[in-house]
Amino acid sequence: MPRILAPVLLAAAATVSLSACASTQAGPVEVTRFHRAEATPIARGTISVGALPASQIDPQSIEARTYYQAVGAELNRLGYTVVESGGDYRAQVDAQRGTAAQFARRGSGVSVGAGGSTGSFGSGVGLGVGLDLTRLLGGDPGPRIVTELDARILRNSDDLVIWEGRAQQETFARTEASQLDVISAKLAAALFQGFPGNSGETIRVK
């Protein structure tokens, strides 16, 4: 190989590597689920989707409806028939967003009705290890933020919580990955991946 080409090829390889880094706008989705499937099989049926009691977001807001629709779409994919109200089950949904620092300070006070606890906020699985991602992403991508989606399924006949889970992802605020329609669909898909999941296990979904 002529020696004059080596620097050019090295530069091209570096550009490809940086482009791959620049396309990384979000960390993996961290998901934890708890359920009673071992004792009470989770049958399919009709299900309504609404707000978790003491929801962090206004149940009538566009933000809330976007999360409800994302969860409803996943439940429909799993074989449930989503109805406006009533039904065999009800899914209660909540979501919240904040900076990574806020989530790390907040800690978790959420206990899971299906028999466990989802652990602490903020796993540190986010972006930026050893890289200046502000430069790689082409401008200021904004602060790192954490978006969390919580959902539980209750059986209406006896109000028993039969399944509950949490999905959490870290993104940069000014990137496509942080847009509400994008991240709500991503979190819901990860939350219900392999439903009902292994109770008490935390997984990471890319």
ABEGO torsion letter per residue (X at the ends): XBAAAAAAAAAAAAAAAAAAAAABABBBBBBBBBBAAAABBBBBEBBBBBBBBGBABBAABAAAAAAAAAAAAAAAAAGBBBBABEEABBBBBBBBBBBAAAAAAAEBABBBAAGBBAEBBEAGABBGBGBBAAAAAGEBAEBBBBBBBBBBBBBAAAGBBABBBBBBBBBBAABAAABAAAAAAAAAAAAABGOAEBBGBBBBBX
